[in-house]
Each structure stands twice: as C-alpha cells, then as structure tokens.
Amino acid sequence: MRATRATRALAAVYAARPDAALSEPEVEAALAAAGVAVNKVTVYRMLDRFAAAGLLHKQVDAARVTRYALAPQGEEGAAPRFECDDCHRQFRLSQGSAKVQKALQQVLQALATAGHESLAVDVAVHGRCADCAHPAEGAAA
C-alpha cells in the first residue's frame, strides 16, 4: 500500500480514535477536517485496502451501516463489542475479554474440526448506551 497523503491521514484518524468504529461518511468528514479532501469512492477504496491488509475490521451494524474499526492485533483476536441500538455507536468490551476469547477459540476449533474453513467470529452485544439510556437532565431544558 502506498503511503499517500490520504492513506497517512486515514491512519492518523484511527490512531487518534483507536476504539472508534466509523462509517464511510464519518471517515470522509474526519479526513476533510484534517485538511485531506477525498471523494467517497477513494474513501471506500482506502477502507477496503486497509481491511484487506488486516489493519481495519469491517463490520455491519444493526442499522446495516458498514463500519470500520482498528483490527484486533495479536492475542486479542475478535474483540467483542457493545452496539447502542439508538445511536449505533460501538464500544469494544475489554472486561472479561480473555474468557470471551477462550470461548471463541473453542467454538472456532470445534468448527474447524468439523471441516469448516476460513472461520471468523464477530460478537456484538446490543442495547442502549449510557448516554442514550440516561441522557443528561440539563440537555432537555
């Protein structure tokens, strides 16, 4: 992958927000805010290249919006996440992650033993985030 101004800016967007799961319009806006104006097609191509290189993880949320987050590295594996059903923000769940990872590895091993290949696991817990479930009392006034 070439280190163009746009690809460096995309890497900087995710470096600044490592837990973010961003949609294409959000990435496009972040790049524009950083002074790198690229069109929608270029943004999609860059996101797909980063995902193909294993740098980003591509997932579809409950609203059927494709979001891209930093790919888990090393032992972290498929990081479970919480997705708010109201605002669709996503949060990586780090507490208890080792136990979840062990269980996921057991599931993958069982599927591989049954002859299945190219296995991936995507775990998402759905509900309402704290901001949506308990909006600030002063925000309504």
Salt bridges, closest charged atoms under 4 A:
GLU26 OE1 - ARG67 NH1 2.92
ASP48 OD1 - LYS58 NZ 3.60
ASP61 OD2 - ARG67 NE 2.79
GLU76 OE2 - ARG92 NH1 3.96
GLU83 OE2 - HIS88 ND1 3.48
ASP85 OD1 - HIS126 ND1 3.10
ASP86 OD2 - ARG128 NE 2.69
ASP122 OD1 - HIS57 NE2 3.87
ASP122 OD1 - ARG81 NH1 2.43
ASP131 OD2 - ARG89 NH2 2.88
